[in-house]
Amino acid sequence: MQQIYTLLVYAIEIYSFALIAYILMSWFPGARESSFGSFLAKICEPYLEPFRKIIPPLGMIDISPIVAILVLNFATRGLAVLFSMFV
């Protein structure tokens, strides 16, 4: 059971890093059009889209990715609570 928990936590951490890389790519012109940028767009945009629909941008700043990363952080903590109840 501990191995499943560890695997899930690592997967969430890797996805969080992918989100951060995708967000930082918006600062560099043409970075999202690269093959790596299009790969990150395929895996990050489906998760970010619901947050963008709910949270409007503040001027030129889109804060929805910050909220999305916080939700992933809460999911990790929720997994810890769930797995501590079963162990």
All heavy atoms as an XYZ file, in Angstrom:
694
protein
N       0.832     -1.187      0.000
C       0.000      0.000      0.000
C       0.880      1.256      0.000
O       0.533      2.238     -0.631
C      -0.903     -0.055      1.234
C      -2.070      0.853      1.151
S      -3.202      0.360     -0.124
C      -4.720      0.709      0.637
N       1.983      1.186      0.723
C       2.900      2.329      0.790
C       3.508      2.621     -0.580
O       3.722      3.780     -0.920
C       4.009      2.040      1.814
C       4.985      3.179      1.995
C       4.350      4.402      2.647
O       3.373      4.303      3.377
N       4.905      5.556      2.359
N       3.758      1.588     -1.372
C       4.338      1.782     -2.694
C       3.370      2.509     -3.624
O       3.794      3.347     -4.432
C       4.749      0.452     -3.296
C       5.892     -0.203     -2.567
C       6.152     -1.602     -3.066
O       5.311     -2.199     -3.724
N       7.324     -2.130     -2.749
N       2.090      2.208     -3.507
C       1.084      2.891     -4.317
C       1.026      4.365     -3.948
O       0.982      5.236     -4.818
C      -0.301      2.224     -4.148
C      -0.277      0.813     -4.713
C      -1.385      3.056     -4.826
C      -1.509      0.018     -4.412
N       1.062      4.638     -2.653
C       1.054      6.025     -2.185
C       2.276      6.779     -2.707
O       2.163      7.893     -3.228
C       1.011      6.070     -0.659
C       1.255      7.443     -0.094
C       0.291      8.433     -0.202
C       2.458      7.767      0.519
C       0.510      9.702      0.299
C       2.693      9.029      1.024
C       1.714      9.992      0.910
O       1.938     11.248      1.395
N       3.433      6.170     -2.607
C       4.666      6.805     -3.072
C       4.613      7.065     -4.571
O       5.003      8.142     -5.038
C       5.878      5.928     -2.726
O       5.877      5.661     -1.327
C       7.173      6.605     -3.107
N       4.114      6.099     -5.325
C       3.990      6.262     -6.766
C       3.049      7.414     -7.119
O       3.354      8.233     -7.992
C       3.511      4.959     -7.405
C       3.339      4.979     -8.910
C       4.708      5.103     -9.579
C       2.626      3.734     -9.372
N       1.926      7.501     -6.434
C       0.970      8.582     -6.696
C       1.548      9.953     -6.333
O       1.361     10.923     -7.064
C      -0.334      8.340     -5.935
C      -1.217      7.225     -6.454
C      -2.387      6.984     -5.508
C      -1.717      7.545     -7.842
N       2.259     10.025     -5.227
C       2.866     11.298     -4.826
C       3.918     11.719     -5.835
O       3.976     12.900     -6.227
C       3.457     11.193     -3.407
C       4.325     12.388     -3.088
C       2.345     11.073     -2.388
N       4.747     10.788     -6.307
C       5.751     11.116     -7.313
C       5.098     11.564     -8.625
O       5.570     12.491     -9.277
C       6.686      9.947     -7.573
C       7.741      9.753     -6.523
C       8.189      8.491     -6.182
C       8.311     10.834     -5.861
C       9.155      8.299     -5.221
C       9.282     10.661     -4.893
C       9.697      9.391     -4.581
O      10.663      9.215     -3.627
N       4.003     10.910     -9.001
C       3.307     11.297    -10.230
C       2.749     12.719    -10.118
O       2.846     13.509    -11.067
C       2.177     10.308    -10.525
N       2.193     13.056     -8.962
C       1.667     14.409     -8.761
C       2.804     15.429     -8.764
O       2.671     16.520     -9.332
C       0.837     14.476     -7.466
C      -0.452     13.675     -7.628
C       0.513     15.929     -7.100
C      -1.265     13.543     -6.361
N       3.936     15.098     -8.170
C       5.085     16.005     -8.168
C       5.619     16.240     -9.582
O       5.912     17.378     -9.965
C       6.204     15.462     -7.286
C       5.954     15.623     -5.820
C       7.123     15.119     -4.980
O       8.236     14.950     -5.525
O       6.910     14.906     -3.789
N       5.730     15.184    -10.356
C       6.210     15.320    -11.731
C       5.242     16.166    -12.543
O       5.650     17.031    -13.327
C       6.422     13.928    -12.365
C       7.612     13.244    -11.713
C       6.618     14.026    -13.869
C       7.760     11.783    -12.070
N       3.938     15.954    -12.349
C       2.942     16.749    -13.066
C       3.010     18.208    -12.632
O       2.853     19.105    -13.462
C       1.540     16.172    -12.832
C       0.520     16.723    -13.787
C       0.521     16.346    -15.124
C      -0.442     17.629    -13.363
C      -0.405     16.849    -16.005
C      -1.367     18.140    -14.239
C      -1.347     17.744    -15.556
O      -2.262     18.252    -16.443
N       3.265     18.464    -11.356
C       3.417     19.847    -10.887
C       4.611     20.513    -11.548
O       4.528     21.679    -11.961
C       3.588     19.884     -9.367
O       2.455     19.409     -8.713
N       5.722     19.795    -11.671
C       6.889     20.350    -12.352
C       6.602     20.593    -13.831
O       7.081     21.576    -14.410
C       8.108     19.451    -12.178
C       8.672     19.464    -10.790
C       8.953     18.285    -10.131
C       8.915     20.656    -10.130
C       9.477     18.291     -8.855
C       9.425     20.679     -8.843
C       9.706     19.496     -8.207
N       5.824     19.708    -14.452
C       5.452     19.908    -15.853
C       4.592     21.169    -15.995
O       4.763     21.937    -16.949
C       4.703     18.691    -16.385
N       3.677     21.389    -15.046
C       2.862     22.609    -15.074
C       3.732     23.854    -14.927
O       3.535     24.841    -15.643
C       1.814     22.576    -13.960
C       0.592     21.717    -14.177
C      -0.234     21.659    -12.899
C      -0.236     22.248    -15.313
N       4.684     23.812    -14.019
C       5.566     24.968    -13.811
C       6.390     25.229    -15.075
O       6.540     26.379    -15.500
C       6.459     24.742    -12.584
C       5.601     24.764    -11.315
C       7.561     25.788    -12.508
C       6.311     24.306    -10.064
N       6.909     24.174    -15.697
C       7.682     24.350    -16.930
C       6.803     24.934    -18.031
O       7.228     25.828    -18.770
C       8.268     23.015    -17.370
N       5.563     24.459    -18.130
C       4.642     24.968    -19.151
C       4.314     26.434    -18.908
O       4.247     27.222    -19.853
C       3.376     24.113    -19.156
C       2.385     24.504    -20.212
C       2.688     24.327    -21.564
C       1.156     25.051    -19.885
C       1.786     24.677    -22.541
C       0.255     25.407    -20.858
C       0.572     25.222    -22.182
O      -0.322     25.584    -23.160
N       4.142     26.806    -17.663
C       3.850     28.202    -17.332
C       5.053     29.089    -17.660
O       4.894     30.175    -18.224
C       3.458     28.314    -15.844
C       2.136     27.606    -15.588
C       3.374     29.765    -15.407
C       1.864     27.321    -14.140
N       6.242     28.635    -17.309
C       7.444     29.426    -17.577
C       7.724     29.558    -19.076
O       8.335     30.536    -19.512
C       8.650     28.821    -16.867
C       8.637     28.926    -15.340
C       9.850     28.232    -14.755
C       8.572     30.376    -14.892
N       7.280     28.597    -19.864
C       7.485     28.667    -21.305
C       6.717     29.820    -21.938
O       7.072     30.265    -23.030
C       7.094     27.345    -21.958
C       8.059     26.230    -21.673
S       7.570     24.697    -22.434
C       8.337     24.902    -24.023
N       5.702     30.315    -21.267
C       4.944     31.437    -21.818
C       5.766     32.727    -21.798
O       5.428     33.684    -22.486
C       3.640     31.635    -21.046
O       3.910     32.092    -19.727
N       6.834     32.767    -21.034
C       7.680     33.956    -20.962
C       8.631     34.062    -22.146
O       9.192     35.133    -22.394
C       8.493     33.956    -19.676
C       7.691     34.099    -18.437
C       6.344     34.258    -18.329
C       8.192     34.080    -17.105
N       5.971     34.329    -17.024
C       7.089     34.229    -16.238
C       9.453     33.942    -16.559
C       7.224     34.257    -14.867
C       9.583     33.973    -15.189
C       8.481     34.131    -14.347
N       8.867     32.965    -22.840
C       9.824     32.931    -23.938
C       9.079     32.796    -25.261
O       8.306     31.855    -25.439
C      10.810     31.774    -23.757
C      11.547     31.833    -22.458
C      11.175     31.019    -21.395
C      12.592     32.715    -22.283
C      11.847     31.073    -20.187
C      13.275     32.781    -21.082
C      12.897     31.965    -20.030
N       9.311     33.711    -26.189
C       8.596     33.640    -27.471
C       8.975     32.388    -28.263
O      10.145     32.045    -28.387
C       9.034     34.913    -28.198
C      10.221     35.423    -27.475
C      10.221     34.830    -26.110
N       7.958     31.702    -28.728
C       8.169     30.512    -29.540
C       8.450     29.241    -28.773
O       8.593     28.186    -29.377
N       8.531     29.319    -27.467
C       8.860     28.115    -26.684
C       7.712     27.111    -26.699
O       7.951     25.900    -26.734
C       9.213     28.488    -25.252
N       6.493     27.600    -26.682
C       5.355     26.678    -26.673
C       5.124     26.023    -28.033
O       4.400     25.044    -28.123
C       4.084     27.399    -26.226
C       4.071     27.677    -24.752
C       2.724     28.141    -24.311
N       2.694     28.377    -22.872
C       1.684     28.888    -22.234
N       0.602     29.238    -22.886
N       1.737     29.058    -20.929
N       5.711     26.577    -29.080
C       5.571     25.996    -30.414
C       6.593     24.900    -30.672
O       6.531     24.231    -31.698
C       5.679     27.081    -31.492
C       4.459     27.968    -31.590
C       4.379     29.008    -30.477
O       5.446     29.447    -29.990
O       3.254     29.346    -30.073
N       7.536     24.705    -29.779
C       8.526     23.639    -29.942
C       7.867     22.289    -29.681
O       6.727     22.208    -29.223
C       9.695     23.851    -28.972
O       9.256     23.672    -27.644
N       8.581     21.221    -29.974
C       8.015     19.882    -29.762
C       7.796     19.617    -28.277
O       6.798     19.007    -27.885
C       8.915     18.813    -30.372
O      10.192     18.852    -29.767
N       8.725     20.077    -27.441
C       8.558     19.910    -25.989
C       7.388     20.747    -25.487
O       6.603     20.299    -24.650
C       9.850     20.299    -25.266
C       9.795     20.102    -23.776
C       9.662     18.835    -23.239
C       9.868     21.187    -22.915
C       9.607     18.643    -21.865
C       9.817     21.004    -21.541
C       9.689     19.731    -21.012
N       7.246     21.958    -26.020
C       6.132     22.824    -25.631
C       4.785     22.252    -26.041
O       3.813     22.327    -25.293
N       4.724     21.655    -27.225
C       3.452     21.053    -27.650
C       3.138     19.808    -26.832
O       1.965     19.530    -26.540
C       3.484     20.735    -29.138
O       4.477     19.777    -29.427
N       4.164     19.064    -26.424
C       3.930     17.916    -25.544
C       3.378     18.374    -24.196
O       2.413     17.801    -23.683
C       5.233     17.124    -25.347
C       5.142     16.082    -24.275
C       4.424     14.919    -24.490
C       5.766     16.266    -23.046
C       4.332     13.952    -23.492
C       5.671     15.310    -22.055
C       4.955     14.148    -22.282
N       3.996     19.419    -23.625
C       3.498     19.936    -22.350
C       2.089     20.500    -22.490
O       1.270     20.367    -21.575
C       4.444     21.004    -21.797
C       5.747     20.503    -21.203
C       6.590     21.676    -20.719
C       5.506     19.529    -20.078
N       1.795     21.117    -23.625
C       0.446     21.645    -23.846
C      -0.581     20.515    -23.863
O      -1.680     20.662    -23.315
C       0.393     22.426    -25.152
N      -0.225     19.395    -24.461
C      -1.154     18.261    -24.526
C      -1.457     17.690    -23.147
O      -2.563     17.204    -22.906
C      -0.594     17.159    -25.422
C      -0.651     17.481    -26.876
C      -0.070     16.357    -27.695
C      -0.003     16.734    -29.153
N       0.620     15.684    -29.964
N      -0.477     17.719    -22.239
C      -0.728     17.133    -20.932
C      -1.184     18.156    -19.893
O      -1.818     17.784    -18.911
C       0.499     16.349    -20.407
C       1.698     17.256    -20.189
C       0.845     15.206    -21.321
C       2.834     16.581    -19.466
N      -0.890     19.447    -20.104
C      -1.226     20.462    -19.101
C      -2.529     21.192    -19.384
O      -3.260     21.540    -18.458
C      -0.089     21.477    -18.988
S       1.433     20.782    -18.339
N      -2.826     21.458    -20.652
C      -4.019     22.248    -20.978
C      -5.332     21.597    -20.524
O      -6.214     22.304    -20.051
C      -4.065     22.560    -22.473
C      -3.209     23.720    -22.874
C      -3.603     25.037    -22.208
O      -4.800     25.275    -21.976
O      -2.695     25.813    -21.917
N      -5.510     20.278    -20.652
C      -6.775     19.711    -20.165
C      -7.004     19.931    -18.671
O      -8.147     20.063    -18.234
C      -6.653     18.218    -20.473
C      -5.691     18.150    -21.598
C      -4.726     19.279    -21.378
N      -5.936     19.977    -17.898
C      -6.068     20.230    -16.460
C      -6.270     21.710    -16.165
O      -7.032     22.073    -15.273
C      -4.826     19.706    -15.724
C      -4.859     19.943    -14.234
C      -5.772     19.275    -13.428
C      -3.994     20.847    -13.634
C      -5.809     19.502    -12.072
C      -4.021     21.070    -12.273
C      -4.934     20.397    -11.498
O      -4.981     20.625    -10.142
N      -5.597     22.584    -16.911
C      -5.674     24.019    -16.651
C      -6.970     24.649    -17.173
O      -7.402     25.676    -16.654
C      -4.477     24.733    -17.278
C      -3.127     24.475    -16.643
C      -2.032     25.108    -17.478
C      -3.099     25.006    -15.231
N      -7.574     24.059    -18.182
C      -8.753     24.655    -18.815
C      -9.914     24.917    -17.856
O     -10.484     26.018    -17.871
C      -9.207     23.781    -19.984
C     -10.321     24.389    -20.793
C     -10.677     23.505    -21.971
O      -9.848     22.697    -22.413
O     -11.805     23.641    -22.443
N     -10.302     23.980    -16.988
C     -11.410     24.287    -16.058
C     -11.092     25.442    -15.110
O     -11.976     26.226    -14.773
C     -11.608     22.984    -15.279
C     -10.983     21.925    -16.100
C      -9.896     22.585    -16.884
N      -9.838     25.545    -14.701
C      -9.456     26.647    -13.812
C      -9.520     27.982    -14.547
O      -9.901     28.998    -13.963
C      -8.051     26.416    -13.247
C      -7.966     25.251    -12.324
C      -7.453     24.041    -12.750
C      -8.419     25.343    -11.018
C      -7.382     22.956    -11.903
C      -8.353     24.269    -10.152
C      -7.834     23.068    -10.602
N      -9.162     27.989    -15.812
C      -9.220     29.223    -16.601
C     -10.653     29.662    -16.857
O     -10.912     30.841    -17.028
C      -8.468     29.037    -17.916
C      -6.976     28.985    -17.700
C      -6.227     28.982    -19.009
N      -4.800     29.035    -18.742
C      -3.896     28.341    -19.398
N      -4.270     27.551    -20.379
N      -2.625     28.443    -19.098
N     -11.573     28.699    -16.916
C     -12.984     29.060    -17.093
C     -13.556     29.695    -15.830
O     -14.412     30.563    -15.905
C     -13.801     27.825    -17.463
C     -13.557     27.338    -18.861
C     -14.416     26.134    -19.171
C     -14.148     25.621    -20.576
N     -14.915     24.408    -20.868
N     -13.088     29.259    -14.671
C     -13.619     29.747    -13.398
C     -12.941     31.041    -12.967
O     -13.604     31.971    -12.515
C     -13.449     28.668    -12.310
C     -14.278     27.436    -12.658
C     -13.848     29.202    -10.951
C     -13.998     26.245    -11.779
N     -11.620     31.105    -13.117
C     -10.836     32.236    -12.607
C     -10.419     33.124    -13.772
O      -9.600     32.714    -14.602
C      -9.598     31.741    -11.844
C     -10.023     30.804    -10.724
C      -8.800     32.913    -11.307
C      -8.908     30.017    -10.136
N     -10.961     34.333    -13.853
C     -10.561     35.220    -14.959
C      -9.169     35.801    -14.716
O      -8.732     35.924    -13.575
C     -11.627     36.322    -14.916
C     -12.064     36.356    -13.495
C     -11.972     34.937    -12.990
N      -8.477     36.148    -15.792
C      -7.145     36.762    -15.613
C      -7.271     38.161    -15.029
O      -8.238     38.872    -15.262
C      -6.566     36.794    -17.025
C      -7.709     36.616    -17.936
C      -8.794     35.924    -17.180
N      -6.269     38.532    -14.254
C      -6.220     39.870    -13.672
C      -5.321     40.731    -14.556
O      -4.106     40.743    -14.403
C      -5.673     39.827    -12.245
C      -6.460     38.997    -11.246
C      -5.718     38.907     -9.929
C      -7.827     39.613    -11.040
N      -5.925     41.422    -15.494
C      -5.155     42.200    -16.449
C      -4.393     41.271    -17.367
O      -4.974     40.477    -18.085
N      -3.074     41.351    -17.335
C      -2.234     40.493    -18.174
C      -1.764     39.244    -17.430
O      -1.052     38.427    -17.986
C      -0.999     41.280    -18.634
C      -1.299     42.444    -19.535
S      -1.688     41.950    -21.209
C      -0.152     41.239    -21.724
N      -2.164     39.095    -16.178
C      -1.659     37.995    -15.353
C      -2.754     36.945    -15.172
O      -3.853     37.241    -14.707
C      -1.182     38.520    -13.986
C      -0.059     39.531    -14.176
C      -0.732     37.368    -13.110
C       0.364     40.222    -12.918
N      -2.428     35.715    -15.524
C      -3.339     34.588    -15.355
C      -2.948     33.855    -14.077
O      -1.881     33.236    -14.010
C      -3.249     33.666    -16.565
C      -4.243     32.532    -16.518
O      -5.192     32.602    -15.722
O      -4.067     31.577    -17.303
N      -3.799     33.922    -13.060
C      -3.482     33.276    -11.783
C      -4.064     31.873    -11.668
O      -3.842     31.192    -10.672
C      -3.942     34.133    -10.590
C      -5.452     34.323    -10.601
C      -3.221     35.455    -10.557
C      -5.991     34.908     -9.329
N      -4.770     31.421    -12.682
C      -5.374     30.094    -12.605
C      -4.339     28.973    -12.482
O      -4.609     27.988    -11.782
C      -6.290     29.856    -13.795
O      -5.603     29.948    -15.001
N      -3.150     29.050    -13.092
C      -2.172     27.974    -12.867
C      -1.707     27.883    -11.414
O      -1.416     26.789    -10.930
C      -0.999     28.342    -13.782
C      -1.603     29.182    -14.840
C      -2.704     29.938    -14.179
N      -1.666     29.015    -10.719
C      -1.280     28.985     -9.306
C      -2.315     28.204     -8.509
O      -1.986     27.371     -7.670
C      -1.121     30.416     -8.764
C       0.013     31.127     -9.489
C      -0.870     30.404     -7.262
C       0.085     32.605     -9.236
N      -3.587     28.460     -8.798
C      -4.669     27.747     -8.113
C      -4.618     26.264     -8.477
O      -4.818     25.397     -7.616
C      -6.033     28.377     -8.456
C      -7.171     27.593     -7.850
C      -6.079     29.825     -8.011
N      -4.325     25.956     -9.734
C      -4.246     24.558    -10.163
C      -3.124     23.816     -9.430
O      -3.303     22.668     -9.013
C      -4.028     24.499    -11.671
N      -1.988     24.475     -9.233
C      -0.886     23.851     -8.498
C      -1.250     23.684     -7.026
O      -0.927     22.667     -6.402
C       0.412     24.663     -8.688
C       0.876     24.520    -10.134
C       1.504     24.196     -7.736
C       2.015     25.410    -10.515
N      -1.954     24.655     -6.457
C      -2.415     24.521     -5.070
C      -3.377     23.349     -4.915
O      -3.327     22.630     -3.918
C      -3.069     25.812     -4.602
C      -2.136     26.969     -4.290
C      -2.936     28.226     -3.963
C      -1.224     26.616     -3.138
N      -4.251     23.149     -5.898
C      -5.176     22.011     -5.848
C      -4.404     20.691     -5.894
O      -4.746     19.742     -5.170
C      -6.216     22.107     -6.987
C      -6.988     20.821     -7.145
C      -7.164     23.266     -6.732
N      -3.359     20.632     -6.698
C      -2.524     19.422     -6.709
C      -1.846     19.201     -5.358
O      -1.712     18.069     -4.895
C      -1.462     19.511     -7.800
C      -1.923     19.235     -9.220
C      -0.773     19.414    -10.192
C      -2.494     17.843     -9.344
N      -1.422     20.293     -4.731
C      -0.819     20.194     -3.404
C      -1.834     19.664     -2.388
O      -1.520     18.793     -1.574
C      -0.283     21.561     -2.973
C       0.544     21.493     -1.727
O       0.774     20.429     -1.181
N       0.981     22.636     -1.251
N      -3.057     20.173     -2.446
C      -4.111     19.677     -1.545
C      -4.429     18.216     -1.834
O      -4.740     17.445     -0.918
C      -5.368     20.523     -1.646
C      -5.228     21.900     -1.056
C      -5.751     22.995     -1.714
C      -4.569     22.101      0.143
C      -5.626     24.271     -1.181
C      -4.433     23.366      0.680
C      -4.968     24.455      0.020
N      -4.362     17.813     -3.102
C      -4.604     16.413     -3.453
C      -3.539     15.510     -2.837
O      -3.847     14.414     -2.349
C      -4.630     16.248     -4.969
N      -2.302     15.966     -2.832
C      -1.224     15.193     -2.218
C      -1.466     15.035     -0.724
O      -1.303     13.946     -0.165
C       0.130     15.879     -2.457
O       0.310     16.060     -3.854
C       1.266     15.056     -1.903
N      -1.875     16.116     -0.090
C      -2.170     16.038      1.350
C      -3.388     15.156      1.623
O      -3.431     14.428      2.613
C      -2.382     17.429      1.912
C      -1.120     18.247      1.895
C      -1.375     19.655      2.313
N      -0.197     20.460      2.071
C       0.243     21.375      2.904
N      -0.403     21.612      4.022
N       1.312     22.070      2.617
N      -4.372     15.213      0.742
C      -5.537     14.351      0.885
C      -5.180     12.885      0.741
O      -5.705     12.031      1.454
N      -4.279     12.586     -0.194
C      -3.806     11.206     -0.335
C      -3.112     10.735      0.931
O      -3.278      9.583      1.346
C      -2.830     11.101     -1.508
C      -3.421     10.967     -2.893
C      -2.312     10.999     -3.936
C      -4.209      9.684     -3.018
N      -2.335     11.620      1.540
C      -1.647     11.249      2.780
C      -2.656     10.895      3.866
O      -2.477      9.915      4.600
C      -0.748     12.389      3.239
N      -3.717     11.667      3.957
C      -4.744     11.390      4.971
C      -5.453     10.076      4.660
O      -5.672      9.248      5.552
C      -5.742     12.564      5.058
C      -6.931     12.195      5.909
C      -5.062     13.804      5.577
N      -5.815      9.870      3.391
C      -6.504      8.640      3.031
C      -5.658      7.397      3.279
O      -6.134      6.407      3.830
C      -6.908      8.683      1.546
C      -8.105      9.542      1.196
C      -8.289      9.580     -0.316
C      -9.358      9.001      1.861
N      -4.409      7.454      2.884
C      -3.553      6.296      3.081
C      -3.197      6.087      4.556
O      -2.969      4.965      4.976
C      -2.289      6.400      2.221
C      -2.502      5.919      0.819
C      -2.845      6.806     -0.183
C      -2.377      4.584      0.504
C      -3.057      6.367     -1.483
C      -2.582      4.125     -0.785
C      -2.931      5.026     -1.778
N      -3.182      7.144      5.346
C      -2.923      6.959      6.788
C      -4.133      6.300      7.471
O      -3.967      5.613      8.476
C      -2.585      8.283      7.461
O      -3.714      9.129      7.487
N      -5.324      6.502      6.928
C      -6.511      5.866      7.506
C      -6.516      4.366      7.201
O      -7.002      3.576      7.997
C      -7.791      6.498      6.946
C      -8.028      7.876      7.473
S      -9.560      8.705      6.970
C     -10.249      7.777      5.672
N      -5.975      3.965      6.052
C      -5.975      2.553      5.663
C      -4.788      1.781      6.196
O      -4.786      0.564      6.195
C      -6.029      2.422      4.135
C      -7.346      2.834      3.556
C      -7.422      3.888      2.667
C      -8.517      2.183      3.911
C      -8.629      4.282      2.128
C      -9.722      2.570      3.388
C      -9.792      3.619      2.490
N      -3.768      2.461      6.636
C      -2.561      1.763      7.111
C      -2.547      1.693      8.609
O      -3.096      2.249      9.385
C      -1.276      2.456      6.585
C      -0.052      1.843      7.192
C      -1.257      2.344      5.089
